[in-house]
Amino acid sequence: MSDDHSLFESDEEDNDFEDGLATPQELQQTLSKWTNYIHGWQDRWVVLKDGTLSYYKSKHDITAGCRGSMSLAKADIQAHEFDELRFDVTINDSVWYLRAGTADERHQWLEALEAHKAESGYGSESSLLRHGSMLSLTSGTSVASQSSFKKGRGLREKLAEMETFRDILCRQVDTLQSYFDSCAESVSLEDDPRAKWNNSDLLDEDGDDDIDDFLTPRVDNINVNQVNGHKEKGFSFPGSTMTSEMGVDFKGEAFTFKATTAGIIATLSHCIDLMRQREDQWQRRFEKEQERRKRAEESYRNAMAELKRKTNLGGPDYEEGPHSAINDEEFFDAVEAALDKRDKEEEVTEPAKPIHTPTPVAAKIEGSQHWLSEECNKKVDEAIKYVFEDLHGEQGTWQLVHEEGEMKVYRSEQEVDGIVVDPLKAIHKVQGITAHEMCHYFFDAGSRMEWNATLETADVIEVLSADTLVWHEVVKRVWPATQRDCVYCSHYRKVSMDEDKHSGTYLVCNFSVDHESRQVGNKCVRAKINIGMFCQTLVDPPEKDQDELTRDNVWCKITYTAHINPGGWAPASVLRAMYKREYPRFLRKFSSFVEKKVENTPIMW
């Protein structure tokens, strides 16, 4: 009874403990989720509730249904080794790459995810408690014996239990033997003529005749006729000792029962030894099989990782960064393939629509003075000085990296904090275009998206004056490179004041600035630029003085300078290879664009 009571008390304690378990925290927050190698990280509304992780495009799109969900019961939750904001949730081949806003938020999400996983999983604490409470006494075995048997320790415990049962049986046999001895002695005294029965011998301490209290319940079942029959057949009961003439030797039977039970125990013990040996053999085989399976799973994971690495599946671990899983050569091959694909798409894509430029605000252009006026003057002076710097002087470290007809591209290798910021200078000469026309279309907001197909978006965020604009541009992503954006001021100026209308020198300076309306976000890496487009008009006089000047007599000498800090952690070799490819391509494409724009139009001097 005490054992039963303690067991039920344990169940009640388990229930009390289970009721006191804390409910896992529910979370709803905007996180960055990796979508694909084209769009990279995107903001998504992520909801953690009832052991399920779901996400929506935004908080306001919840009524439209979730865009994906997964149960956390068998999910693998990992914090990223290097990115302190990122964590991954994996189920089989499905992986969600997520990034929180801060390290504390990531920690909060990891704890909540683990709590929901434990609550919904098979190995949770509450599920174990419920399993324990389901065990009852009606099973015929104890909780301890069941759990131990499952763990491989049941054989020895069962043997100990059987020995206990044998001791109990022996005690029961001894009790029954004492009872039978008492019965036999009572019968012998009743039938023996030499026995002198008197009531005084049977009185108890109180003086009552309570012999029936002792004999009646046990002698009532004895058939007196059978006893008399035994006497007629010659059975006798000499004294108080039973002999074989009575028909049953209870003491002998008890000894036999004990011996039989001991034999059974010995036999079972031998069987258990054999079973234990077989169990050890199976355990060793099981451990070997586990080891083989572990090696096979490791080989499979390595093979899958190698396959993903070779096929560039586009996960965030393969994008640019100090811990990128892709090497420099593979990085360059992927970028070059993406650029080739983009060039082919541009050939069949319709021209982009012109950009709508906001109307200048009078207060901002009064007297052409604005908050960037001094900076514009400074950048113009630097650009002019940089244009006329001698490429072959004593301090010249320029290298000719590309030559194509009238075009020559020079580069000076420089790095800042491990980032390639090579200054670049390109010299080009184009016939049939003036300096004014070239700089006009380079500055013009309406034609920016027509000639620059590398841009995803381009917005004029502030008009400071008729010749000064503040831009925000987002460059199309080229995987595995991270997407870039840039906020810069574009300033347009005529730098020569010659009275001859056929001569003219124009300059467009683009330099990075900070603007409160375009802060750095998680999606893009902010690039820093300092670019100058310096153009001079060259005129070849006609053969005859009376002939008019035509576009065949006009040339534009272009000196294009660029200092660009791309940010991020792109490999130096990849950046230099891209610069060598993209700058000549840009000059060719932009020159061709201007040629088509001014074709069959009056010359803009």
C-alpha positions in Angstrom: 0.0 0.0 0.0 2.8 2.4 0.8 4.4 1.7 -2.6 1.1 2.4 -4.4 0.7 5.6 -2.4 4.2 6.8 -3.2 3.6 6.2 -6.9 0.4 8.2 -7.0 2.1 11.0 -5.1 4.8 11.0 -7.8 2.2 11.4 -10.5 0.6 14.3 -8.7 4.0 16.0 -8.3 4.6 15.5 -12.0 1.3 17.0 -12.9 2.0 20.0 -10.7 5.4 20.4 -12.3 3.9 20.1 -15.7 1.3 22.7 -15.0 4.0 25.1 -13.8 6.0 24.9 -17.0 6.4 28.3 -18.7 4.7 28.8 -22.0 7.2 29.4 -24.8 7.5 33.0 -25.8 5.7 34.1 -29.0 7.6 36.5 -31.3 6.5 38.7 -34.2 9.1 40.9 -35.8 10.5 42.2 -39.0 13.7 40.2 -39.9 15.9 40.0 -43.0 15.4 36.8 -44.9 17.6 35.6 -47.7 15.4 35.1 -50.8 17.8 34.2 -53.6 21.1 35.3 -55.2 19.3 37.9 -57.3 17.4 39.8 -54.6 19.6 38.8 -51.6 18.3 39.9 -48.2 14.7 41.1 -48.0 12.6 42.4 -45.0 9.9 39.9 -44.0 7.4 39.8 -41.1 8.3 36.6 -39.2 5.9 35.0 -36.7 6.8 32.4 -34.1 3.8 30.8 -32.5 2.7 27.3 -31.3 5.9 25.6 -32.4 5.6 26.9 -36.0 7.7 29.5 -37.7 5.9 31.5 -40.5 6.7 34.5 -42.5 4.8 37.1 -44.5 5.9 39.7 -47.0 5.0 42.5 -44.5 3.1 43.0 -41.3 0.2 44.4 -43.4 -0.1 41.3 -45.6 -0.9 38.8 -42.8 -4.6 38.6 -43.9 -3.4 37.5 -47.4 -1.8 34.4 -45.9 1.7 33.4 -45.0 4.3 32.9 -47.8 5.9 29.9 -46.0 6.0 28.1 -42.6 7.8 25.2 -41.0 7.3 23.1 -37.8 10.1 23.3 -35.3 9.6 19.8 -34.0 12.6 18.4 -36.0 14.3 21.7 -37.0 18.0 22.4 -36.7 18.6 25.9 -35.3 22.1 27.3 -35.7 23.6 30.7 -34.9 26.0 31.8 -37.6 29.7 31.4 -36.7 30.8 34.8 -38.0 27.7 37.0 -38.6 26.5 38.1 -35.1 23.1 39.0 -36.5 22.3 35.8 -38.5 20.8 32.5 -37.6 19.6 29.6 -39.8 16.6 27.2 -39.4 16.9 24.0 -41.3 14.5 21.1 -41.9 15.8 18.5 -44.3 16.8 20.4 -47.5 14.9 23.5 -46.6 16.9 26.3 -45.1 15.7 29.7 -43.9 18.6 32.2 -43.5 17.5 35.0 -41.2 19.1 38.1 -39.8 18.0 40.1 -36.8 18.5 43.9 -36.3 20.8 43.5 -33.3 22.7 40.7 -31.5 20.3 40.9 -28.6 17.4 40.3 -30.9 19.1 37.3 -32.4 19.7 35.9 -28.9 16.1 36.4 -28.1 15.0 34.6 -31.2 17.3 31.7 -30.7 16.0 31.1 -27.2 12.4 31.3 -28.3 13.0 28.9 -31.2 14.7 26.4 -28.9 11.8 26.7 -26.4 9.2 26.1 -29.1 11.2 23.2 -30.5 11.4 21.6 -27.0 7.7 22.1 -26.5 6.7 20.5 -29.8 9.4 17.8 -30.1 9.4 14.2 -29.0 12.2 14.8 -26.5 10.6 17.6 -24.6 10.5 17.7 -20.8 6.7 17.9 -20.7 6.2 15.0 -23.0 8.5 12.9 -20.9 6.5 13.8 -17.8 3.3 12.8 -19.6 4.8 9.5 -20.5 5.7 8.8 -16.9 2.3 9.6 -15.6 0.6 7.2 -18.0 2.3 4.2 -16.3 0.0 2.5 -13.8 0.1 -0.4 -11.3 -2.2 -2.4 -13.6 0.8 -3.1 -15.9 2.2 -5.6 -13.4 5.6 -4.0 -13.5 7.2 -1.1 -11.8 8.2 2.2 -13.5 11.8 1.6 -12.6 11.8 -1.9 -14.1 10.3 -0.8 -17.3 12.6 2.1 -17.9 15.6 0.0 -16.9 14.7 -2.8 -19.2 14.5 -0.4 -22.1 18.0 0.8 -21.3 19.5 -2.7 -21.4 19.8 -3.2 -17.6 16.6 -5.2 -17.2 18.0 -8.7 -17.2 20.0 -8.3 -14.0 17.1 -6.5 -12.3 14.6 -9.1 -13.3 16.9 -11.8 -11.8 17.0 -9.9 -8.5 13.2 -9.6 -8.5 12.8 -13.3 -9.1 15.1 -14.1 -6.1 12.9 -11.8 -4.1 9.8 -13.6 -5.3 11.4 -16.9 -4.3 12.0 -15.6 -0.7 8.4 -14.6 -0.5 7.2 -18.0 -1.8 9.4 -19.7 0.8 7.9 -17.7 3.6 4.4 -18.5 2.3 5.3 -22.2 2.2 6.6 -22.0 5.8 3.4 -20.4 6.9 1.2 -23.0 5.2 3.4 -25.8 6.6 2.9 -24.5 10.1 -0.8 -24.4 9.5 -0.9 -27.9 8.2 1.2 -29.1 11.1 -1.3 -27.5 13.5 -4.2 -29.2 11.7 -2.5 -32.6 11.7 -1.7 -32.3 15.4 -5.3 -31.4 16.2 -6.7 -34.4 14.4 -4.2 -36.7 16.1 -5.2 -35.5 19.5 -9.0 -35.9 18.8 -8.7 -39.6 17.6 -6.1 -40.9 20.0 -7.8 -43.0 22.9 -4.8 -42.3 25.1 -5.4 -38.6 25.0 -7.1 -37.2 28.1 -9.3 -34.3 27.0 -10.8 -32.0 29.6 -12.2 -28.6 29.2 -9.8 -27.0 31.5 -6.9 -27.8 29.1 -8.6 -25.8 26.4 -9.5 -22.8 28.4 -7.7 -19.7 27.4 -6.4 -17.0 29.7 -9.9 -15.5 30.0 -11.4 -18.9 31.0 -13.4 -19.3 27.8 -13.6 -22.3 25.7 -12.2 -20.9 22.5 -11.0 -24.1 20.8 -13.6 -23.6 18.1 -12.1 -20.2 17.3 -8.9 -22.1 16.4 -10.2 -25.4 15.0 -13.5 -24.8 13.5 -12.6 -22.6 10.6 -9.9 -25.1 9.6 -11.6 -28.5 10.6 -14.9 -27.7 9.0 -13.4 -28.6 5.6 -12.3 -32.0 6.9 -14.6 -34.8 6.0 -15.0 -36.9 9.1 -16.3 -39.9 7.1 -13.1 -39.8 5.1 -11.1 -39.8 8.3 -13.2 -42.8 9.6 -12.7 -44.5 6.2 -9.0 -44.1 6.6 -9.2 -45.7 10.0 -11.1 -48.6 8.6 -8.5 -49.1 5.9 -5.8 -49.4 8.5 -4.4 -45.8 8.7 -3.3 -44.9 12.2 -2.1 -41.7 13.8 0.6 -42.6 16.3 1.2 -39.7 18.7 1.3 -36.2 17.3 3.6 -37.1 14.4 2.1 -37.7 10.9 3.4 -40.7 9.0 3.0 -41.8 5.4 -0.1 -43.6 6.4 -2.0 -40.2 6.5 -1.5 -40.0 2.6 0.2 -36.6 2.3 3.6 -35.5 3.7 3.2 -31.7 3.7 6.7 -31.1 4.9 8.2 -33.3 2.2 6.1 -31.5 -0.4 7.3 -28.2 0.9 10.9 -29.3 0.6 10.2 -30.5 -2.9 8.5 -27.2 -3.8 11.5 -25.3 -2.5 13.9 -27.4 -4.5 11.8 -27.0 -7.6 11.7 -23.3 -7.3 15.5 -23.2 -6.7 15.9 -25.3 -9.9 13.7 -22.9 -11.9 15.7 -19.9 -10.6 19.0 -21.6 -11.5 17.7 -22.5 -15.0 16.4 -18.9 -15.5 19.7 -17.5 -14.3 21.5 -19.6 -16.9 19.1 -18.5 -19.6 19.6 -14.9 -18.6 23.4 -15.3 -18.8 23.0 -16.6 -22.3 20.6 -13.7 -23.2 23.1 -11.2 -21.7 25.9 -12.6 -23.8 23.6 -12.3 -26.9 22.7 -8.8 -25.8 26.3 -7.8 -25.6 26.9 -9.2 -29.1 24.0 -7.2 -30.5 25.1 -4.1 -28.7 28.6 -4.3 -30.2 27.0 -4.9 -33.7 24.7 -1.9 -33.1 27.6 0.4 -32.1 29.5 -0.7 -35.2 26.5 0.0 -37.3 26.0 3.4 -35.7 29.7 4.2 -36.5 29.3 3.2 -40.1 26.1 5.2 -40.4 27.8 8.2 -38.9 30.6 8.0 -41.4 28.1 7.6 -44.2 26.2 10.7 -43.1 29.4 12.7 -42.8 30.4 11.6 -46.3 27.0 12.6 -47.6 27.2 16.0 -46.0 30.6 16.6 -47.4 29.5 15.5 -50.8 26.4 17.8 -50.7 28.6 20.7 -49.5 31.0 20.2 -52.3 28.2 19.9 -54.8 26.7 23.2 -53.6 30.1 24.9 -53.7 30.7 23.8 -57.3 27.2 24.6 -58.6 27.0 27.9 -56.8 23.5 27.4 -55.4 23.4 30.9 -54.2 23.1 30.7 -50.4 24.3 33.7 -48.3 27.4 31.7 -47.3 28.6 32.0 -50.9 28.2 35.8 -51.3 31.2 38.1 -50.8 32.6 38.5 -47.4 35.7 37.7 -45.3 34.4 34.2 -44.6 32.9 33.4 -48.0 32.7 29.8 -48.9 33.7 30.5 -52.5 37.3 31.2 -53.5 38.6 34.2 -55.6 38.7 32.3 -58.9 35.2 30.9 -58.6 34.0 34.4 -57.4 35.4 36.0 -60.6 33.9 33.3 -62.8 30.5 33.8 -61.3 30.6 37.6 -61.6 31.8 37.4 -65.2 29.1 34.9 -66.1 26.5 37.2 -64.5 27.8 40.3 -66.4 27.8 38.4 -69.7 24.2 37.4 -69.1 23.3 41.0 -68.2 24.9 42.3 -71.5 22.8 39.8 -73.5 19.6 40.9 -71.7 20.4 44.6 -72.4 20.5 43.9 -76.1 16.9 42.7 -76.2 15.5 45.0 -73.5 13.5 48.1 -74.3 15.1 51.4 -73.3 14.3 52.5 -69.8 11.8 55.3 -69.3 13.3 58.7 -68.5 13.5 59.8 -64.9 11.1 62.4 -63.6 13.2 65.2 -62.1 11.6 67.2 -59.3 11.0 70.9 -59.9 13.7 73.0 -58.3 12.6 74.9 -55.2 13.3 78.6 -55.4 14.7 78.9 -51.9 17.2 76.2 -52.7 18.7 77.8 -55.9 18.7 81.4 -54.8 21.9 82.9 -56.1 23.1 79.3 -56.9 24.1 79.0 -53.2 23.2 75.9 -51.3 24.6 73.7 -48.5 27.0 71.9 -51.0 28.3 75.0 -52.8 31.7 75.1 -51.1 32.1 71.4 -51.5 31.3 71.6 -55.2 33.9 74.3 -55.8 36.5 72.2 -53.9 35.7 69.1 -56.0 35.9 71.0 -59.2 39.4 72.3 -58.4 40.5 68.7 -57.4 39.1 67.3 -60.6 40.9 69.8 -62.8 44.2 69.2 -61.0 43.8 65.5 -61.3 43.0 65.7 -65.0 46.3 67.5 -65.8 48.4 65.3 -63.6 51.4 63.9 -65.5 50.9 60.2 -66.1 54.7 59.6 -66.6 56.2 62.0 -64.1 58.4 61.1 -61.2 55.5 60.4 -59.0 53.5 58.7 -61.7 52.6 55.1 -60.7 50.0 54.7 -63.5 49.8 51.5 -65.5 48.2 51.2 -68.9 45.7 48.4 -68.5 43.6 48.8 -71.7 44.1 50.3 -75.1 41.5 50.3 -77.9 41.7 52.8 -80.8 41.6 56.3 -79.3 40.9 55.0 -75.8 43.5 54.4 -73.2 42.8 53.3 -69.6 45.3 53.8 -66.8 45.2 52.5 -63.3 47.2 53.1 -60.1 46.9 50.2 -57.6 45.9 51.3 -54.1 44.2 49.6 -51.2 42.5 51.1 -48.0 41.9 48.7 -45.1 42.2 45.8 -47.5 39.6 47.2 -50.0 40.7 48.0 -53.6 40.3 51.7 -54.3 42.5 51.9 -57.4 42.3 55.4 -58.9 41.5 55.2 -62.6 42.0 57.6 -65.5 40.6 57.0 -69.0 41.4 59.1 -72.0 39.2 58.9 -75.1 38.5 60.9 -78.3 35.2 60.9 -80.1 34.3 62.5 -83.4 31.1 64.4 -84.1 30.4 65.4 -80.4 31.1 68.5 -78.5 32.2 68.8 -74.9 28.9 70.5 -74.0 26.9 67.6 -75.5 28.9 65.0 -73.8 28.7 66.6 -70.3 25.0 67.5 -70.8 23.9 63.9 -71.3 26.2 62.7 -68.5 24.5 65.2 -66.1 20.9 65.0 -67.5 18.6 63.2 -65.1 16.1 62.3 -67.9 18.5 60.2 -69.8 20.4 58.6 -66.9 18.5 55.2 -67.1 18.8 55.1 -70.8 22.6 54.8 -71.0 23.3 53.3 -67.6 21.8 49.8 -67.7 23.7 48.8 -64.5 21.3 50.7 -62.3 18.3 49.1 -60.7 16.9 52.4 -59.5 18.0 56.0 -59.8 16.2 58.8 -57.9 16.9 62.5 -57.6 16.3 63.1 -53.9 17.1 66.8 -53.9 17.5 69.6 -56.4 19.9 72.1 -55.0 20.2 74.3 -58.1 19.9 74.0 -61.9 23.4 72.6 -62.1 23.5 70.6 -58.9 21.4 67.4 -58.0 21.6 64.9 -55.2 21.1 61.3 -56.4 20.5 58.0 -54.8 21.3 55.0 -57.1 21.0 51.3 -56.5 23.2 49.2 -58.7 21.9 45.9 -60.0 23.2 43.0 -58.0 25.8 40.7 -59.6 25.9 37.5 -57.5 27.9 36.6 -55.5 28.8 40.2 -55.0 26.6 42.1 -52.6 24.3 44.8 -54.0 25.7 48.4 -53.8 24.0 51.7 -53.5 25.4 55.3 -53.5 24.2 58.7 -52.5 26.1 61.5 -54.3 26.0 65.0 -55.5 26.2 65.7 -59.2 27.5 69.2 -60.2 27.7 70.5 -63.8 29.9 73.4 -64.8 31.6 75.1 -67.7 35.2 75.7 -66.7 36.4 77.8 -69.7 35.1 81.3 -70.5 36.5 81.7 -74.0 34.5 84.0 -76.2 35.0 81.7 -79.2 31.7 79.7 -79.3 33.5 76.8 -81.0 35.7 76.3 -78.0 34.5 75.1 -74.6 35.5 72.9 -71.7 32.9 71.4 -69.4 33.1 69.3 -66.3 30.7 67.1 -64.3 31.7 66.1 -60.8 30.0 63.3 -58.9 31.0 62.9 -55.3 29.5 61.0 -52.3 27.6 62.8 -49.7 25.5 61.9 -46.7 21.8 62.6 -46.8 19.2 62.1 -44.0 16.6 60.6 -46.4 18.8 57.8 -47.5 20.5 56.1 -44.6 22.6 52.9 -45.0 20.4 49.8 -44.8 20.9 46.1 -44.5 20.2 45.3 -48.1 23.0 47.2 -49.8 26.6 48.1 -49.1 27.2 51.8 -49.4 29.8 52.7 -52.0 31.8 55.9 -52.0 32.7 57.7 -55.3 34.6 60.7 -56.6 34.1 60.8 -60.4 35.0 63.5 -62.9 33.9 63.8 -66.6 36.2 66.4 -68.1 35.5 67.2 -71.8 37.2 69.5 -74.3 35.9 70.5 -77.8 38.5 70.2 -80.6 37.8 71.6 -84.0 39.5 70.7 -87.3 39.1 73.7 -89.6 37.4 73.0 -92.9 39.5 72.9 -96.1 37.9 76.1 -97.3 37.1 79.1 -95.2 33.7 79.6 -96.6 32.7 76.0 -95.7 30.6 75.6 -92.6 31.7 73.5 -89.7 30.0 70.1 -89.5 30.2 67.3 -87.1 33.0 65.8 -89.1 35.1 68.7 -88.0 34.3 68.4 -84.3 36.0 66.2 -81.8 35.5 65.7 -78.1 38.5 64.8 -75.9 37.3 63.0 -72.8 39.3 62.6 -69.6 37.4 60.4 -67.2 38.7 60.0 -63.6 37.3 57.8 -60.9 38.1 57.1 -57.3 35.7 54.4 -56.0 35.6 52.6 -52.7 33.1 49.8 -53.2 32.9 48.8 -49.5 32.3 45.2 -48.5 34.9 42.5 -48.8 35.1 41.7 -52.5 38.4 40.0 -53.5 41.0 42.5 -54.9 41.7 40.4 -58.0 38.0 40.3 -58.8 37.5 44.1 -58.4 40.5 44.9 -60.6 39.3 42.5 -63.3 35.8 44.1 -63.2 37.3 47.6 -63.4 39.4 46.6 -66.4 36.3 45.2 -68.1 33.6 47.7 -67.2 35.3 51.1 -67.5 36.2 50.7 -71.3 32.7 49.2 -71.8 31.1 52.2 -70.1 33.0 54.8 -72.3 32.1 52.9 -75.5 28.5 52.6 -74.6 28.1 56.2 -73.4 29.8 57.6 -76.4 27.6 55.6 -78.7 24.5 56.8 -76.8 25.5 60.4 -77.2 26.3 60.0 -80.9 22.8 58.6 -81.5 21.2 61.4 -79.4 22.9 64.3 -81.4 22.6 62.6 -84.8 20.8 65.0 -87.2 20.6 67.7 -84.6 22.2 71.1 -84.5 25.6 71.2 -82.9 25.5 72.3 -79.2 28.5 74.4 -78.7 
